[in-house]
Amino acid sequence: MKIRTATVDDAHMLMEQCKHVQQVHIEGRPDIFKHFDEVAMVQFMVDQIMSPQVKIFIGEMDDEVVGYTLARVIHRDDSLFKHPVRRIEIDQISVLPEHRGKGYGEVLTTYVVEYAKSEQIEQITLGVWAFNKSAIRFYERLGFSVRYTNMEIII
């Protein structure tokens, strides 16, 4: 798989890819997630592409986009409670449904790991919803582990 960095010309395609993941979230938690405005999402993608803290990596097979990952560099200063840290947060990862189960998500995630190493960043985090069991299994298989649990009560 060829991996390249997104350009502004990719914004519309990224919005289309994001729809698939958003649908999983809508089905899992319709009380939280909603269908997004496509025009606003394209602008969101442009803003992310232009941000110096964000890297969007696009995976292609035979010149066809199969998926992407949006990774954000986070810097937290030293505080009274926590040590300083520079980490990468994988905010989004998407592989088109027809390309899932072929290892492309793993390649994209490994690419983010290699990028982190090249930037001397020693920590990668991501969030995953409890209902998304297949994503949890996927991330665990790649070596991710739970570091924080966020709980709720719906009243």
C-alpha positions in Angstrom: 0.0 0.0 0.0 1.2 3.5 -0.9 0.8 6.1 1.9 0.8 9.8 1.2 0.1 13.0 3.1 -3.3 14.6 2.4 -3.6 17.9 0.5 -6.4 20.3 0.4 -7.5 18.6 -2.8 -8.3 15.5 -0.7 -10.8 17.3 1.6 -14.0 16.1 -0.2 -12.8 12.6 -0.5 -11.9 12.5 3.2 -15.4 13.8 4.0 -16.8 10.9 2.0 -14.6 8.4 3.8 -15.5 9.8 7.2 -19.2 9.1 6.5 -18.6 5.4 6.9 -17.1 5.7 10.4 -19.7 8.3 11.4 -22.4 5.8 10.5 -20.9 3.2 12.8 -21.0 5.8 15.6 -24.6 6.9 14.8 -25.7 3.3 15.0 -23.9 2.7 18.2 -24.9 5.9 20.0 -27.6 7.8 18.2 -28.1 9.9 21.3 -24.7 11.4 20.8 -23.7 11.2 17.1 -25.5 12.8 14.2 -25.2 13.1 10.5 -22.9 15.8 9.6 -23.2 18.7 7.2 -21.1 17.7 4.2 -20.0 21.3 3.4 -19.0 21.9 7.0 -17.1 18.6 7.1 -15.2 19.4 3.9 -14.2 22.7 5.6 -13.2 20.8 8.8 -11.0 18.5 6.7 -9.4 21.6 5.0 -8.7 23.1 8.4 -7.2 19.9 9.6 -5.0 19.5 6.6 -3.8 23.1 7.0 -3.0 22.7 10.8 0.7 22.2 11.6 -0.3 19.9 14.5 -2.2 17.5 12.3 -1.1 14.9 9.8 -3.6 13.1 7.6 -2.1 10.0 5.9 -4.0 8.5 3.0 -3.6 4.8 2.0 -3.9 3.9 -1.7 -3.9 0.6 -3.5 -3.5 0.8 -7.3 -4.2 4.5 -7.2 -7.5 3.9 -5.3 -7.9 5.4 -1.8 -8.7 2.6 0.7 -8.4 4.6 3.9 -6.9 7.3 6.0 -5.8 8.3 9.4 -5.9 11.7 11.1 -3.2 12.1 13.7 -2.8 15.1 15.9 0.4 16.1 17.8 -0.5 17.0 21.4 1.8 18.9 23.7 1.0 19.2 27.4 3.2 21.3 29.6 4.5 20.3 33.0 1.9 20.9 35.7 1.4 20.4 39.4 -0.4 17.1 38.6 1.2 15.7 35.5 4.5 15.4 33.7 5.0 17.2 30.4 4.2 15.0 27.4 4.3 15.2 23.7 2.1 12.5 22.1 0.2 11.7 19.0 -3.5 11.2 19.2 -5.1 9.2 16.4 -8.3 11.1 16.1 -9.7 9.3 13.1 -9.0 6.1 11.2 -11.1 4.9 8.3 -10.9 2.0 5.9 -13.7 1.8 3.4 -16.0 -1.1 4.1 -15.1 -3.0 0.9 -11.4 -2.9 1.9 -11.7 -3.9 5.6 -10.1 -7.1 6.8 -7.2 -6.8 4.3 -4.6 -5.3 6.7 -4.9 -1.7 5.5 -5.9 -0.4 8.9 -2.9 -2.0 10.4 -0.6 -0.6 7.8 -2.0 2.9 8.3 -1.6 2.6 12.1 1.9 1.3 11.8 2.7 4.3 9.6 1.6 6.6 12.4 3.8 4.7 14.8 6.8 5.1 12.4 6.0 8.8 12.0 5.9 9.2 15.8 9.3 7.5 16.1 10.7 9.8 13.4 9.5 12.8 15.5 10.9 11.3 18.7 7.3 11.0 20.1 7.1 8.0 22.4 3.3 7.8 23.0 0.3 7.4 20.8 -3.2 7.5 22.1 -6.7 7.2 20.7 -10.3 7.0 21.8 -12.7 4.2 21.0 -16.3 3.9 22.0 -17.3 0.9 24.2 -19.9 -0.2 21.7 -17.3 -0.5 18.9 -16.1 -4.0 19.9 -14.4 -4.7 16.5 -12.3 -1.5 16.8 -11.3 -2.4 20.4 -10.2 -5.9 19.2 -8.3 -4.3 16.3 -6.4 -1.8 18.6 -5.6 -4.4 21.2 -4.2 -6.7 18.5 -1.9 -3.8 17.5 -0.7 -3.4 21.1 -2.9 -0.6 22.4 -4.2 -1.0 26.0 -6.7 0.8 28.1 -5.1 3.7 30.0 -8.2 5.7 31.1 -11.9 4.8 31.4 -14.6 7.4 31.0 -17.9 6.4 32.5 -21.4 7.8 32.3 -24.9 7.6 33.8 -27.8 8.7 31.7 -30.6 10.3 33.6 
